[in-house]
Amino acid sequence: MARIAVIGAGMGAMAAAARLAVAGHRVVVYERTGTYGGALGRRERDGFSFDTGPGLLPLPAVWRDLFVKTGKEPLESRVELVQVDPSSRHVFADGTEVALPNASRAGVVASLDAALGPTAAGRWGDFLVRARETWDRTRRPLLEEPLWPDWEVLAEREPYPAVPHKRLLRTRRAGTLAEVGALELRDPRLAALLESHALAYGLDPRTAPANAAVLPYMEYAFGMWYVRGGGLRELARAVYERCLARRVEFRFGTEVTSVVEKDGRVAGVESAEGPLEEAEFVVAGVAPDVLDRLCGGARAGSGVPPQRGGASRLTVLLALRGARPEGTAHRTVVHARDREAELDGLFGAAPGMAARPTVTVLRPDDPALVPDADHEAVTLSATVPALGAGTDRSATEVSAQWAERLIDVAERAVPGLRDRLLWHEVCGPAAVAAATGAADGAIPAPALAGAAGRLLHAANTTHTEGLFTVGGWSHPGGGLPHAGMSGALVAGLVVEGPEFRGSQ
């Protein structure tokens, strides 16, 4: 039995902790805040309750696997997972609307046929076939296996089977997600639908590789799920309780100040609260800058460098008078009026938010979120620049101004919104930074192939023997499914050693 120190109580870190405890190790989790879950936070006020992080769960099989592998109780015995249907409703810039069913390629194509016509629907259906091929090519090396020393193979090859397009004497193939929209989908509404999946992860579709097609594929193939009875914060609670049941020890309010190394191997961790806590292994679920500080800047080595920075998220929590109308879609995406202006603002030289950005509106059908049936809890979110990007004003002032823009846009999805509004609260990049420890409030994107390795994440192993990284800032990147996968990979590397080859 080894002593293992886990830094941080985010979802990836807890997934690793539970698996390591089941393997017979003594696991202690050190969390600088007073709670668990990382980005999966909750805000409660006046009988209303809101998720302050992700509001929907793709690929729940990752978390089902965790519960199967760490005990006899299935995930569904701890939380009520429900598929949202429709998966999403989209309001496009020209006013066209479409509701897409959950986990049904044929249903999605039929809905697009009715809303946009057979040509557009056929192109989207053909795209999903190519996206599935991309998923099949990248699933194991990008998600289910550790990142091996020959990672350059993933960086050099674009796995998306782009369709050749001949113009005069020139043949072109899409190399970016935006080019997939322009060359293969050829409908601005389909392009907006495609690009919204990348934008939700803080990716610029104009530079994101074509294999980002796996992001919409995951949704349409495996569905989008909600945790009824309190939202996705309940998933964090279930994972935390599974850790406790496996005798993982949590020390909240304890900030690790250094990772101690001796003769090239970790010896333990130190915190402000006490002396060295000895450990044979250390699993760090923190942002790269934080880990650099903990290791005294000595962690660098060959291989994929850790990703740093990126876009953040603005979340606006709305308490509304009046009941949620029957038949309301759980999720509505209101697309930007001016795509180029939005992308230039987010990813240009002077980052900011467009006057009318792409906004996701979540309206869960969940009595646990409201004081009674005569009220509704609504959450708005949009991708925004991270802290320190493009403005000299305070983060609070900027977030408040941006929140008003989100509310203006959301009225296209929620008629009479402002007349129903009791109060609203804003969670901007500063709140993300406080919850996750990423100083700029950036949110990591999932790992993607191609693009010269720019969107790969650093391996879970490090140059310090016994030190591993877990969570969104390490392989296989950001997103709830990816966090769970990183926990499985780290546990496998600790238990089985370098010969571990991933799940079978």
Secondary structure, 3 states (H helix, E strand, C coil): CCEEEEECCCHHHHHHHHHHHHCCCEEEEEECCCCCCCCCCEEEECCEEEECCCCCEECCHHHHHHHHHCCCCCHHHCCEEEECCCCEEEECCCCCEEEECCCCHHHHHHHHHHHHCHHHHHHHHHHHHHHHHHHHHHHHHHHHCCCCCCCHHHHHCCCCCCCCEEECCEEECCCEHHHHHHHHHCCHHHHHHHHHHHHCCCCCCCCCEHHHHHHHHHHHHHCEEEEECCCCHHHHHHHHHHHHHCCCEEEECCCEEEEEEECCEEEEEEECCEEEEECCEEEECCCHHHHHHHCCCCCCCCCCCCCCCCEEEEEEEEEEECCCCCCCCCEEEECCCCHHHHHHHHHCCCCCCCCCCCEEEECCCCHHHCCCCCEEEEEEEEEEECCCCCCCCCHHHHHHHHHHHHHHHHCCCCCCHHHHEEEEEEECHHHHHHHHCCCCCCCCCECCCCHHHCCCCCCCECCCECEEECCCCCCCECCHHHHHHHHHHHHHHHHHHHHCCCCC
